[in-house]
Amino acid sequence: MPAAYPFSAIVGLADLRLALLLTAVNPAIGGVLVRGEKGTAKSTVVRALAALLPEIDAVRGCRFACDPAAPDAECPDGPHAADPPVTRRRSSLVELPVGATEDRVVGTLDIQRALADGVKAYEPGILATAHRGLLYVDEVNLLPDHLVDLLLDAAAMGRAHVERDGVSVKHAARFLLVGTMNPEEGEPRPQLVDRFGLVVSVTSPDEPAPRAEVVRRRLAYDADPDGFAARWAAEDAELAGRIVAARERLASVRLPDGELDRIARICLAYGVDGLRADIVVARAALTLAAWHGRDEVSAGDIRDAARLALPHRRRRDPLDPPGTDEERLEETLSNEDPQPEPDPPGGRGTRSDEDGEDSAGDDAAEQAAAAPGQPYRPRVLTLPKTGERAHAGRRSLAYARRGRVVGARLPQGAGAPHLPATLLAAAARGSRTVEPADLREAVHVGKESNLVLFVVDASGSMAARQRMTTVKAAVLSLLRDAYQRRDRVGMITFRGAGADEVLPPTSSHEVGVQKLARLRTGGRTPLAAGLEAAARTLRAERRRDPRRRPLLVLVTDGRNTAGPDPLGVVPSLAGTTSVVVDCEAGPVRLGLARRLAVALDAPCVPLAQLSATNRLGRAA
């Protein structure tokens, strides 16, 4: 097997290399999430780190890598002797693939022993294999939610608790967690991102010299991996030695009260939620001091720690752009009593005037783009029935290959076997041998992601009395909800003479926010054109991805002042789950949006009742 690419040979990526080294010294920091476009050496750097980790002593024959100096009292392979035989080996590098099943992650029933010996024995999974090593999750943003939950629970508690297939097992699962992702492929759940201690964004070099050096070193490695690694062996050995020395020094590093107060002020200034950020910055600052061979944390350590620990926590909204305000950080470090970070433009919104008669005619001139109002938690919109899930998500119920097991059935395809039901079927025949007729398939139910297509009325009638500010707040809230539920989103607006697909269906919800902020209003209301554009988009998406179920969200007051009758377009949307958000306001209401909702066989939700504080309902 060829040597891994040397860590010391990586060109640039200083923040990423530092974050990984700090977490290698002190796994309690909470791991590293690496964000970057494809081809930026994310995976290469992570795999190179594994070669720097110190060797470990483990109880010989223990599948859970118990430390002989402090074996796990609940180890399934225990109890271990007071002076067990020891084996020395490298720290493990375990990769969690996106397509991993739940039993592969947490472990499952040992089928061979169950059939041969008639006993319930546990077969360890990836969490057990990663204990005292490095667990690497590539494309962590694409990981199914139920696996994310299992992973986060184990990472937080340092233990895995398995209750499945009639087996109940607890074992240690302490590991260095590193995840990589490409933001173009969609964002992970905010809860997942927050659980990573440090987050680093990487980009390709923007100068010719470093780009050329990357290629030069890569070609040299490909031509002679072992020879290339040998040329960098001394530098890698030095880094490995510094990791060991920093681990030994870490316990003696002091964090003065003044510097602890500085950390608290920084976190307050950035408006972070909870205290996890304070704890991570403190741990990272202590580790930085140990890494540099110092016995006390300095302001510089806190600055560098905050740059790595706060970018993903300072956002008030998950759709705001990530990053750390360097000027604000320097100001906070120098000031004794900084003010909290101000709300982003449009964050608090502007209170709308009381709704009244629409004073803008359908031919009103184009209005400037109104800022969205304050977003809120919208009511849950789901699709009816239980679908066949093609894409993991958090919106609608669906039968799936993975998820919560709700029962067993005769095999209907290439599904996972339901072991207890299979064994019971064999036992019912009085046999200890499983026959094909005994096989039972597990029935899983989980959540799927959907395509949420917004069709937004941007005509002149929506511009009166700051109504568009309220409408944008509603759409922004629904966009944020779609982001958290891992949906694809698209947006069509209609005004004037026709409709525009301002956002083709995408997983990049940030683009939708940008388009919404720049959305202008004015002109007549070609409602039929908006529905026709929606029908075309949905037909194209069904051809491209037939298993992703769509949800159409129509935001309008129902008025149609240009083009054909919208009711004539309704048949082209037959079978599409829809929701009509009624924006009509004023003391005299025509109920046009409600009539359209009846034709679409869709619920009609008044704009004022879209918040989750109102009574929740099904989308269809």
N, C-alpha and C positions, 0 to 999 in steps of 0.2 A: 504494500500500500504506500503510495507516495506521501512525502512529508506535507503537512499542512502549510499553507502560505504563512510566512512569519508575521507576527504582530508588529514587529519593529519596522517591517518593510512597507507598511501602509503609508501612503502619501497623503498628507493633510489630515482632515477629520480629527482635529485636535480635541474638540469637545466630546466627540463620541469615544475616542480612545480613553480620555480621562474619566468619563462616566463609567465605562466598563471596568477600568482598573479600580475605581473607588468601590464599586459594587462587589468586585472580587475580594477586596480587602474586608468589606463589611456588608455581607448579604442582607443585614437588617435594614439597610437603606430601602430595599423593596424592589430591586430590579430596575431594568432599563428598557424603555420603549424607543425604538429607532424609527423615525419617520423619514421617508425619502423616496424619490422617484426611482424607477428601475435603473439598474446599472450603476449604482453609486457605492458598491462594495459593502452593503449592509451585512449580507450573510458572510462574506469573506472575513470581515473584522470579527464577527461573533465567533466563528469557528476558530480563528486564530487565537482568540482569548483562551479557549479551552486548553491549549497547549501550555499556557502560563500557569494554570492552576496547580497548586502543590499536590503531591501524592498524598494518599490517605491510608491509614491502617484500618482494616475491616476484619470482622470475625470471619474466619475461614468457613466457607460453605453457607454463610448467611445470605439469602437472596435480597435482603434489605440493607446490606452494607452497614450493619451496626458497628459503632465505634467500640472497640474492645475496652477502652477506658471508661465508657459510660453507655453500656448497651441499653437498648429500648426495652423497658419492662414489659411492654405489650407486643413485642415483636412476634409475628406469627411463627417464626422459626425458632423462637426461644422456648423456655428460658435458657440463657447461655451460661456456661460455667464461669466460675469466678476468675479463672485464668485461661480464657479460651485460646485456641490456636489462632494465629494472626496471619493475614496476607496483606501485602503492601501493593497498591495499584494506583494508577492514575485516576484522577477525578473523572467521572463519566460525563460525556456530552450526549444528551438525549434530545432528539428532535421530535416535536409533536406535530404530526402532519395535519393539514386542514381536514382531511377525510377520515381522521381517526374516529373509531367508535367509542362509546362510553365504556364498554368492557375492556377495550385496549388501554384506556387511560387509567381507570381505577382498579382494574383486575376483575376476575370473574371465577366461577366455579371450575375447578380442575376436572374436566370431563373424563380424562383417562382414569384417574383415581376413583371418581364417582362410579364409573361403570365396572372397573376391575375389582375394587375393594369395597364398594358400597358405602364410602364415607364422603362427607362434604369437606373438600380441601380447597384452599385458596390459591389461585394462580396470580402472581403479582402483575401489576400494570406499569404504565410509564411513570406514574408518580413515585412508585417504589424504586424503580430503576434510577430515577433522577436524584434520589436522596443523597445529599452531600456532594452533589455535582452541579452541572449546569443544564437547565431545561430551556431549550430554544424553541420558540414558536414563530415560525415564518408565516407571513400573511395573517397576523393575529386578528386583523380587522375582519377576516372572512371566517373566523372560527365560529361554529355554531354556539348559540347562547348557552345551552345546557352544559357544554364542555367548558365554556368560560367560567360559569358559576362553580363547577367542580375545581377548576384550576385556581381560582381566586380564593376559595375556601381553604384549600390546602396550603397555598402560599401565605395566607394570613395567619393560620393556626400552626403551621409547621407539622401538621399531621393530616393523614387521610383517614376518613371513616367510611367504610364500604358496607352497605346494606343492600345486597342484591343476590338473586338466585339462591336464596336460602342460606347465604353466608353472611356473617357479621364479623368484620375485621377492623382493627385500628392499627395503624403503623406510622412511624415517623416519616415525614416528607418535607425535609428542609433542603431547599435548593436555590441556586442563583437563577433568577428568572430574567430572560431576555426575549423581547418580542420585536419583530420588524414588520413594517407595513408600508404599502404604497398608497398615499392619500387619494390618488386618482381612482382607486378601486373601491372607495367608500370608507367612511370613518367608523371606528369601533364604538361600542357603547361608552358614554361618558363615565359610567361606573368602572369600566375596565381601565380606561386611561388613568383615572385618578388613583387606582391601586398600584400603578407603577411609580416607584420612587422618583426616578429621573426620566426625562424625555429629551431626546436630542433630534433635531432636524438636520438632515444631511443633503447636500447638493453636489452636483458635479463641479469640478474646478472651472473657473471662468477665465483662466489665463492659459496661453499656449504651453508655457514651460511645465507647470505641474501636470497638465494632461499628457504631455509627451513622456514625462517621467513615469506616470502610471503605466502607460503602454510599454515602455522600455522594461520595467520591472516585471510586468506580467508575461511578456514574451520570454524573458530570461527564466522565469519560474516554469513556464510550460515546457521549455526546452530541456530543463534539468532540475526537477523539483528538489531532489535531495541536495544537489550542489548549491542551489540558490538558498535553501534553508540553512545550509552549513555556513554560508557567508554572513548570515544574520543571527547565528546561534548565540554569539557572545552578548549581543544587545538583548535578545529574548531572555537569556539566562539572568542578566542584570535585572530586568523587569520582574521576573519570577522571584528573585531574591528580595526585591523591594516589597513585593506583595507579602511575603512571609514576615519581613521585618516590620511592616506597617501593622499587620495583624497583632504582632506581639506588643507593639507600642500603643495600640489603640486604647486599651483599658486604662492607661495612665495619662491620657490627654485630658486637659482641663478645659471646661467651658465657663469662663468667668460670668458672673451675673450681669455685668454690663453688656457683654456680647449676646447673652441670652435675651436681654431686653431689646437689643438691636434686631434680633431675629423676629421677635414678636411685633415690633414696629413695622418691619418690612411686610410681614404677612397681613397686618391690618391695613397698611397702605394699599396693598393690592386687592383687598376685599375678598380674600380666599374664603371658602366655606370650610367650617370645621377646623380641627387642629392638626390634621394629618400633615399639612404643608409645614407647619412649625416644627413638627417632630422630624420630618425628612430633612429639612434644611439644617437642623441641629446635628443630626447624625452625619450628614454629608460634610458639614464643616469640621466636625471632629475627625472624620476619616481623612479629609484633606490635610489637616495638621499632621496626622500620623504619617500620611504618605510623604510629606515633605520633611519628616524627621523632627517635628517640633512637638513640644509638650503642652502648648496652649493655643487655643483657637484665636485667630486674628480677624480683623475686619475684612481683609482680603479673602480669607477662607469663606467667610459668610457671603461675600459678593459672588464668588465662583459657585458656591453651593446654590444660592438663590437663582442664578442663571440657568442651572440645570433642573431645579426642582419646582420652579414657579410657572414656566411658560404655559403648561397645560392646566394650571389651576387658577390663573388670574382671570379667566373669562367669566363674565356674568351670564353669558348665553353660549351654549355649545356650538352655535353657528358663527360666533365672532371669530375673527382670525386669531390664531395662536401667536405667542411670542412674548418676549419680555421687553418692557420699555427700559432701555439702558439708562436714559437720562433720569427717569423717575427712580430707578434703583440707586443711582449715584446720589440723587437728592435725598433719598430716604436714609442712606448710609451716613450722610453728613448732618442731617437734621435730627434734633432730639424728639420732636413731636410732629411728624408729618400728618397731613390731612389724608383721609381715605381717598382712594381713586375715584374720580368723578364718573358719573354714568356716561356711557357712550352716547353720541349724538342720536337723538330720537329714542333713547332707551326709556326715558320716563314718558315720552310722548306728550302730546298737547291735548288738553281736554277739549272735546268737541262741544260746539254749541248744541243747545237743545235741538232735537230733530224737529223739523217743521216742513212746510211745503217746499219742494225743490224749486229754488229760485233760478237755477241755471237751465236754460232751454237745451233741447237735444242738439242744437247747432252751436252751442257755446264754444268760444275759442278754446284752444288747447291750454290747459292749466299746467303750471310748474309741478314737478314731482313732489307730492306730499310725503313728509317723513312718516314712517310707520308709528303707530301708537305703541304703548307698552305691551309686549307679548304676555300671554298667560297660558295656563294649562288647559287645553281644549278638551271637550268631551271625547270619549273614545269612539272612533268610527271603525267598525269591523265589517267583514263580509259575512253573509249568511252561509249556513251549512258548513260542513267540514271538507276542506279541499285536500287534494293530493299535493303535498308540499314539494316544491322544486327548489326553493331558496329559503334558507334559514332566516328567521326574523322574529318580530315580537308583536305582530298585529292580529292576524286571524288564525283560528284553529285549523289544523290540517293533520291528516294522517301522514306519517313520515317514517323514514328508515331509522331515524334517531329521535330521542325524546323520552317522555314519560311512558312507561309500559302500562297499558290499561287492560291487557288481556292476552289471550292466545287464540290462534285459529289454525285451521289446516293451511298448509303452505299455498300461497297464491303468487309466488314469484321468488326472487332472490333475496328474501328478507332474512333477518337474523333469527336464529332458532330460539325458541323459548325453552330453556333447558329443564326447569322444574316440570312444566307441562309435558315435555317429551318423556322424561323419566317416569312421570306418573302414568302416562299412557302405556309404557312398557311394563310397569309394575302391575297395572290393572290386568294384564294378560298373564301375570305370574312369571314373567321372564326377566332375567338380568341382562338380556341382549336387546339392544334397540334395533327395531326393524324400520324400514322406510315408512311403513304405515303409521308408526308411532310419532313421527316428526311433527312438531307444532311450531308455528311461526309466531314471533312476538308482534303484538299490535302496539305501535307507538303513536302517541298524539303529542304534537308540539305546536309551535307557532311558526307561521310563514311570513315572509315579507311580501308586499304587494307593489304594484305600480299605482301611485296616486297621481292622477292627472287633474291639475287645477285649471278651470276655465273661468277667467275673471273678467267681469264687465268693467271696462275702463272708459266708458262713454261719459259725455258731459253730465248726465244725470247723477253720476256717482261723485262729482266734484263738489256738489253743494254742501255748505255747512260742515266742511271738513269730514264729510262722510268717508272719503277715501282714506283718511288717516285711520279710521276705525276698521275699514275693510282690510287695509294692509296689516294692521295688528292681528286680525283674525287669520289671514293667510300666512303671516310670519309664524304665528303660533302653531298652525297646522304643519308648516314646513319643519319646524323644530320637532314636533311630535313624530313626523315621518322620519327625520334623522335618527331619533332615538329608537325607532322601531325598525330601522335598517331597510326602509322602503326605497325604491326608485321613485323619482318625482319628475314631473314635467309640468309646463305651464303654457297655457294659451290665453291671450288677451284679445278682446274684440272691441273695436270702436271705429267711428268714421265709416269707411267704406268696406271694411272686411276684418279678418282675424289674422293674428300673427302667432306663430309658435315661437315664443320668446325663449323657451327653455325646452329643448328636446329631452326626452326621458333620460335621466342620468342618475348616478349615485352621488354626485357632487352637489350636496345641498347648499354649499356656500354660494355657488353660482346662482341658485334660485334666489337667495337673499339679495345678492347684488342686483339681479334683474328687477326684483320687486322694489328695491329702493329707488331705482331710476324710472319706474313706471309712471308715465304721464297720463292725464285724463283729458277728455274733450271729444266733441263730435257726436254724431248720431249713434244709435244702438243697433248694430247688425247681429242680433242674438242668434239668428239661424246660421250665420256664417261661423260663429263660435262653435255651435254644436256640430256643424259639418266638419270643421277642422279637428274637433275632438274625435269624431268617428274615423277620420282618415288616420290619425295618429294611433288610435287603438287597433285598427286593422293591421297597420304596419307592425306594431308591437306584438300582436298575436302571432303573426307569421314569424317574427324573429325569436320569440320566447313564448310558445303556446301554453306553458304550464304556470306562468306568473299571472295571477288573477288581478284584474284592474279594479280601481275604485275611482269613479269620476266625481269630483267636487265642483259643482257649478255655483259660482258666487255672483249673484245678480239681483236686481229688483224686479226682474221679469218683464220690463218694458222692451218693446221691439219697435223701433222707429225707422228702420232701414232694412231693405231686403225682404225675402219671402217670410211666410208664417213659420215660426220655429216649430210648431207642432207637426209640420210636414217632414221635419228632419228626425223626429223622435224615433220612427221605426229603425233607422240606421244604427241606433244605440240599443236596440233590443238585446236583453241578456246581460247588459252591463250594470253592475251595481253602482248606483248613483246616490248622491246626497245634494240637495239644493239648499244653499245658505241664502236666506231671504234678507236682502239689504233694504227693503222698502221701509221708508220712515214717514212720519207726519201723521196728523190727526185723521186724515182721510186716506185709506189704503185700498188699493184695487185688488189685491190678492193674486196678481198675475204670476208671481213666482210659485205660489201654491198650486195654481192650475197646471203649471209646467211640471211640477213635482208629481202630480197625480198622473200626468201623461207618461212620465218616465218611470212610474211605479217606484218612486223614491220618497224618503222622508223629507220634509221641509223644516229646516231648523232656522228660526229667526236669528239674526246676527247677534242680538243681545243675549241669546240663550246658548251660545256656542261654548261658553266656559264650562269647565268640568264641575264648577260649583253648582251648576244646575243639574237637574235629574238626568242621569245618563241613559242612553238608549242605543239600540242596535242600528247600524247604518241602513239595514234593509230587512 
